[in-house]
Amino acid sequence: MTRAKVIQLGFLVLLLGGAGYFAFLTFGFDEASAGIAAEAVLILIVLAWTFSYFLRVINGKMTFVEQRKRYRAAYDQITNTKLKSKFESLSEEEQKRLIDQLEK
């Protein structure tokens, strides 16, 4: 996550807290209770996000892991294609000699 995204997320949480405070005031809470209720909601949101993060870590569903799997699959496909074309460009004698060397 970039620094700009972290700052944007911080402002979003700040605005969400303010919106929650005014929403609770609208529902008839007094100022202190509205502040506590808005804080409680934000804490629950952060705890839920943290729990979901830990689940992604445990299950290996993190963005980096997924990107690495896709990269590795693409790399393997390109490498296999190149090796296959290079092997097929060899003469039959060279192919047999290479296979014999690999079997040893």
Backbone as CSV, one residue per row, in Angstrom:
resi,resn,N_x,N_y,N_z,CA_x,CA_y,CA_z,C_x,C_y,C_z
1,MET,0.854,-1.171,0.000,0.000,0.000,0.000,0.901,1.235,0.000
2,THR,0.598,2.152,-0.871,1.425,3.348,-0.981,1.105,4.338,0.145
3,ARG,2.004,5.279,0.326,1.815,6.291,1.360,0.557,7.105,1.100
4,ALA,0.303,7.424,-0.163,-0.892,8.203,-0.514,-2.169,7.438,-0.166
5,LYS,-2.165,6.137,-0.417,-3.343,5.325,-0.087,-3.571,5.284,1.423
6,VAL,-2.493,5.215,2.195,-2.618,5.196,3.654,-3.211,6.511,4.150
7,ILE,-2.752,7.631,3.574,-3.286,8.939,3.964,-4.753,9.047,3.579
8,GLN,-5.098,8.590,2.379,-6.494,8.603,1.944,-7.363,7.747,2.861
9,LEU,-6.860,6.593,3.231,-7.600,5.706,4.134,-7.789,6.361,5.498
10,GLY,-6.765,7.064,5.974,-6.878,7.778,7.250,-7.954,8.855,7.206
11,PHE,-7.971,9.624,6.123,-9.014,10.646,5.976,-10.401,10.019,5.866
12,LEU,-10.487,8.906,5.189,-11.773,8.211,5.059,-12.286,7.761,6.421
13,VAL,-11.401,7.205,7.233,-11.801,6.771,8.577,-12.216,7.978,9.417
14,LEU,-11.481,9.081,9.292,-11.826,10.301,10.018,-13.214,10.805,9.612
15,LEU,-13.471,10.852,8.312,-14.779,11.295,7.819,-15.885,10.321,8.215
16,LEU,-15.571,9.024,8.191,-16.553,8.025,8.594,-16.909,8.183,10.070
17,GLY,-15.909,8.478,10.886,-16.169,8.715,12.308,-17.051,9.942,12.525
18,GLY,-16.762,11.011,11.796,-17.588,12.219,11.902,-19.007,11.985,11.427
19,ALA,-19.143,11.261,10.328,-20.485,10.951,9.812,-21.255,10.089,10.810
20,GLY,-20.556,9.131,11.413,-21.202,8.285,12.417,-21.638,9.084,13.628
21,TYR,-20.789,10.022,14.052,-21.122,10.871,15.194,-22.403,11.657,14.921
22,PHE,-22.453,12.294,13.733,-23.647,13.089,13.408,-24.873,12.210,13.175
23,ALA,-24.653,11.003,12.687,-25.780,10.079,12.513,-26.357,9.691,13.869
24,PHE,-25.483,9.403,14.828,-25.971,9.040,16.168,-26.649,10.224,16.847
25,LEU,-26.145,11.445,16.597,-26.824,12.631,17.125,-28.231,12.750,16.539
26,THR,-28.335,12.451,15.253,-29.631,12.522,14.579,-30.622,11.516,15.157
27,PHE,-30.107,10.355,15.570,-30.967,9.320,16.146,-31.321,9.593,17.604
28,GLY,-30.866,10.719,18.155,-31.280,11.109,19.487,-30.275,10.838,20.591
29,PHE,-29.075,10.411,20.255,-28.050,10.210,21.277,-27.562,11.575,21.754
30,ASP,-27.153,11.657,23.031,-26.524,12.904,23.478,-25.085,12.931,22.929
31,GLU,-24.394,14.043,23.068,-23.082,14.216,22.432,-22.070,13.173,22.883
32,ALA,-21.997,12.906,24.181,-21.021,11.942,24.693,-21.338,10.533,24.200
33,SER,-22.598,10.162,24.265,-22.989,8.822,23.818,-22.788,8.656,22.312
34,ALA,-23.060,9.706,21.539,-22.858,9.646,20.094,-21.375,9.446,19.769
35,GLY,-20.507,10.138,20.497,-19.060,9.983,20.288,-18.592,8.586,20.623
36,ILE,-19.076,8.053,21.739,-18.688,6.696,22.144,-19.214,5.674,21.145
37,ALA,-20.458,5.841,20.703,-21.040,4.904,19.743,-20.294,4.951,18.406
38,ALA,-19.961,6.149,17.937,-19.217,6.273,16.680,-17.842,5.631,16.800
39,GLU,-17.186,5.827,17.946,-15.888,5.195,18.192,-16.007,3.682,18.191
40,ALA,-17.040,3.176,18.840,-17.247,1.731,18.915,-17.442,1.140,17.523
41,VAL,-18.201,1.822,16.679,-18.417,1.334,15.318,-17.097,1.313,14.544
42,LEU,-16.308,2.371,14.660,-15.018,2.411,13.970,-14.082,1.322,14.474
43,ILE,-14.079,1.079,15.773,-13.233,0.015,16.330,-13.670,-1.339,15.788
44,LEU,-14.966,-1.574,15.697,-15.460,-2.835,15.145,-15.066,-2.988,13.676
45,ILE,-15.127,-1.897,12.926,-14.717,-1.950,11.513,-13.240,-2.302,11.398
46,VAL,-12.396,-1.668,12.204,-10.955,-1.942,12.161,-10.673,-3.379,12.598
47,LEU,-11.359,-3.858,13.616,-11.158,-5.248,14.058,-11.597,-6.238,12.980
48,ALA,-12.708,-5.964,12.315,-13.174,-6.844,11.233,-12.171,-6.854,10.084
49,TRP,-11.635,-5.672,9.735,-10.641,-5.607,8.664,-9.383,-6.384,9.051
50,THR,-8.926,-6.226,10.300,-7.737,-6.938,10.774,-7.974,-8.448,10.741
51,PHE,-9.149,-8.892,11.176,-9.475,-10.315,11.155,-9.476,-10.838,9.720
52,SER,-10.052,-10.071,8.795,-10.069,-10.507,7.396,-8.648,-10.574,6.834
53,TYR,-7.780,-9.658,7.262,-6.384,-9.683,6.821,-5.703,-10.953,7.297
54,PHE,-5.891,-11.297,8.571,-5.277,-12.518,9.086,-5.806,-13.757,8.370
55,LEU,-7.078,-13.765,8.023,-7.626,-14.894,7.266,-6.962,-14.998,5.892
56,ARG,-6.746,-13.857,5.231,-6.078,-13.872,3.930,-4.641,-14.366,4.061
57,VAL,-3.967,-13.991,5.151,-2.590,-14.451,5.365,-2.573,-15.961,5.574
58,ILE,-3.466,-16.453,6.405,-3.505,-17.886,6.707,-3.852,-18.702,5.467
59,ASN,-4.793,-18.217,4.667,-5.234,-18.945,3.472,-4.355,-18.703,2.254
60,GLY,-3.387,-17.811,2.358,-2.497,-17.516,1.234,-3.183,-16.754,0.117
61,LYS,-4.193,-15.972,0.426,-4.939,-15.214,-0.579,-4.491,-13.763,-0.645
62,MET,-3.265,-13.498,-0.251,-2.761,-12.132,-0.271,-2.410,-11.729,-1.697
63,THR,-2.432,-10.469,-1.971,-2.190,-9.959,-3.313,-0.820,-10.380,-3.828
64,PHE,0.214,-10.266,-3.009,1.568,-10.611,-3.453,1.659,-12.076,-3.827
65,VAL,1.068,-12.946,-3.022,1.116,-14.381,-3.289,0.407,-14.693,-4.603
66,GLU,-0.745,-14.076,-4.821,-1.490,-14.303,-6.064,-0.701,-13.787,-7.268
67,GLN,-0.089,-12.620,-7.149,0.716,-12.079,-8.247,1.893,-12.992,-8.550
68,ARG,2.524,-13.513,-7.514,3.672,-14.401,-7.711,3.256,-15.692,-8.409
69,LYS,2.094,-16.231,-8.040,1.602,-17.451,-8.699,1.348,-17.199,-10.182
70,ARG,0.711,-16.065,-10.515,0.445,-15.744,-11.916,1.753,-15.533,-12.690
71,TYR,2.710,-14.834,-12.069,3.997,-14.593,-12.712,4.705,-15.914,-12.969
72,ARG,4.710,-16.793,-11.975,5.409,-18.072,-12.108,4.779,-18.934,-13.204
73,ALA,3.451,-18.937,-13.274,2.777,-19.712,-14.315,3.122,-19.175,-15.705
74,ALA,3.120,-17.855,-15.861,3.464,-17.257,-17.152,4.927,-17.524,-17.504
75,TYR,5.814,-17.419,-16.515,7.242,-17.679,-16.741,7.459,-19.126,-17.152
76,ASP,6.812,-20.060,-16.456,6.954,-21.478,-16.794,6.455,-21.763,-18.202
77,GLN,5.348,-21.153,-18.593,4.799,-21.376,-19.925,5.765,-20.874,-21.001
78,ILE,6.317,-19.683,-20.805,7.260,-19.125,-21.781,8.516,-19.990,-21.860
79,THR,9.034,-20.381,-20.703,10.247,-21.189,-20.655,10.021,-22.539,-21.321
80,ASN,8.892,-23.179,-21.014,8.600,-24.475,-21.623,8.457,-24.366,-23.143
81,THR,7.842,-23.315,-23.604,7.677,-23.114,-25.045,9.032,-22.942,-25.720
82,LYS,9.895,-22.148,-25.113,11.225,-21.924,-25.692,12.046,-23.211,-25.691
83,LEU,11.999,-23.945,-24.572,12.758,-25.200,-24.502,12.241,-26.215,-25.516
84,LYS,10.933,-26.297,-25.669,10.343,-27.235,-26.611,10.756,-26.894,-28.041
85,SER,10.699,-25.604,-28.386,11.075,-25.216,-29.748,12.565,-25.456,-29.989
86,LYS,13.380,-25.214,-28.978,14.818,-25.447,-29.124,15.100,-26.939,-29.272
87,PHE,14.403,-27.771,-28.488,14.585,-29.215,-28.568,14.139,-29.729,-29.932
88,GLU,13.027,-29.217,-30.433,12.522,-29.666,-31.730,13.406,-29.205,-32.889
89,SER,14.193,-28.155,-32.679,15.085,-27.686,-33.740,16.352,-28.544,-33.837
90,LEU,16.599,-29.387,-32.828,17.763,-30.269,-32.862,17.499,-31.435,-33.817
91,SER,18.580,-31.998,-34.314,18.425,-33.193,-35.150,18.037,-34.370,-34.257
92,GLU,17.574,-35.446,-34.896,17.142,-36.614,-34.102,18.296,-37.191,-33.295
93,GLU,19.500,-37.204,-33.885,20.669,-37.715,-33.155,20.938,-36.882,-31.910
94,GLU,20.887,-35.559,-32.080,21.137,-34.664,-30.941,20.044,-34.809,-29.883
95,GLN,18.817,-35.003,-30.315,17.721,-35.215,-29.365,17.949,-36.484,-28.569
96,LYS,18.308,-37.581,-29.257,18.544,-38.867,-28.569,19.727,-38.752,-27.610
97,ARG,20.795,-38.080,-28.055,21.981,-37.916,-27.202,21.628,-37.109,-25.941
98,LEU,20.842,-36.063,-26.120,20.422,-35.225,-24.985,19.550,-36.026,-24.018
99,ILE,18.622,-36.796,-24.557,17.759,-37.624,-23.699,18.586,-38.652,-22.949
100,ASP,19.547,-39.285,-23.620,20.425,-40.261,-22.952,21.226,-39.615,-21.824
101,GLN,21.726,-38.387,-22.077,22.485,-37.684,-21.039,21.607,-37.352,-19.847
102,LEU,20.360,-36.961,-20.093,19.448,-36.608,-19.010,19.022,-37.841,-18.204
103,GLU,18.919,-38.991,-18.861,18.509,-40.204,-18.165,19.601,-40.725,-17.236
104,LYS,20.864,-40.390,-17.540,21.970,-40.832,-16.683,21.954,-40.034,-15.455
